[in-house]
Amino acid sequence: MNPSQALSTVLVDELVRGGVRDVVLSPGSRSAPLAYAVLAAERAGLLRLHVRVDERSAGFLALGLARGSGLPVAVITTSGTAVANIHPAVLEAHHAGVPVLVLSADRPHELRGTGANQTTTQPGIFGGSTRWFADLPAPVERPGLGPFWRSTVCRALAAATGATGGAPGPVHLNVALREPLVPAASDNSWVDDLDGRADGAPWVQAPVPPSTNRSLGVRPPTNDLALSEVARTLVVVGDTRDPALGERAAAWASERGHPLVAEPFGSAALRAEALPHGSLLLTATDWLDAHAPERVVVVGRPTLSRAVGALLRRPGLVVEVVAEDSQWPDPSHVACAVHPPLALRLGGPTVPEDDRGWGARWRAAAQQLADGVAAQPFPWPSGLAAAKAVVDGLPDDAVLVLGPSNPVRDLDLAVAGPIADDVLANRGLAGIDGVVSTAVGISLTRAPAPAFALLGDLTFLHDTNGLLIGPDEVTPHLTLVVINDDGGGIFATLEPGAPEREADFERVFGTPTATDLAALCRAHGIRYDLVESSEALTDAVAEPQHGIRVVEVRVGRSTHRQALADLRALAAATLASL
């Protein structure tokens, strides 16, 4: 075999030994040796290959596969701008702690800096956003290279999964390849043995990647200090890398009678323990003044509610953080202590029953707020009504992927209790990039459980290449509910959307596109439905899925600001009597 074929075959074999079961490929000439190697591995039943023509979509598909499965996923690109198009997914994986391995094919070193076609400086192209990087030189035919190649893959996987103690995240292997780039016609011999370990194990055995779930469940006791007991404690759970951390926080809070406000991400078990309409309750500032907590324990990264941020900045409040890694969430710099997940210990001293009245009043207020919201159905069409209708139609085992901007906030405010069996989102940077591809990746890991996504029109349009799935690829069963307000509706709810700025709003924030989503779906061969009532939307979501389906809900962008104001006014009025 030729050197590029030998290197690629070894890299893919070692990836499989290290636990990689899904590989995403965006084809190109320079990456051909890697493409042939993963195709051979798929034909041998060792992995699942996903081919995408858009590198940005490919990167987010890999991210979705990794998030959905919990396993490292590799994405392969050719050289040049192809690598740069992976950068948004790398950034999201970096901030969200998702194990994505970028294998970028490159020109050999002698062509760098010479003006050779499709040649740029790929080493370090992702800056500080990777956990580890290696620039593999173009292989030559000489003995002794197999162990070097295999140990490099093992180092990459250990860094990506956090096996040696760091946070999980993306890694980058830049692989220089010389021609010939296609396999040898018949001769598969090499100058020495390229085989891996005889038992099929990785070349280097790394520790089992530490997860919050294992840490809290089976690790022996350590000297980590448990959280102290403060009777008037409110627990806030944001987005967590490991859903077990959110569930543990809910169990810890429940055992002590502490009220809990949770963002909509994670499992149904977490949301079931949270206060109904918790983030909305925090907007009732008069009630909050009279029932303020002494301490807030923050678990994960709060990313949604301005009311949560305002709460954490209240003068005199003690804020403590439970962090998954060394980068604890504290954007306002108000935390006085940071704790590891093990600090949420169950079975220790708890708040005495006589001191639990404060927490009981929070739960009673939240229930009264939920009753008040339920008594006044959201007007149709609106983002709030659409979010509620989607959840009403979800089957029990559904996974829901949330886009950023208004849809995730509407769902957080509109739905009182559990949302879906599992709720996921790209909250590392909360961008609109790659949400369709991420949802496709997650759905492919959860089959036969049905998958759904709730997203806005700009988020959908930003990744329509995620719909480009060839006839030979695995087809996801995914319903995409698109809330179409024809532009940047979230800005209508923020400062630029104030009435006094109306003259400037439409051009630089509203950004209407007038895109015909039905025609777009026809071009991709995707089923499309327009729904015009909450009942029709619930029925559409409840319908069994086959392939990808797009369900459009049209709402007026000008309604968002008033709808949120009305909801906050309802919360204030409902809680005024308390």
Order of alpha helices (4+ residues) and beta strands (2+ residues): alpha-beta-alpha-beta-alpha-beta-alpha-alpha-beta-beta-alpha-beta-alpha-beta-alpha-beta-beta-alpha-alpha-alpha-beta-alpha-beta-beta-alpha-alpha-beta-alpha-beta-alpha-beta-alpha-beta-alpha-alpha-beta-alpha-beta-alpha
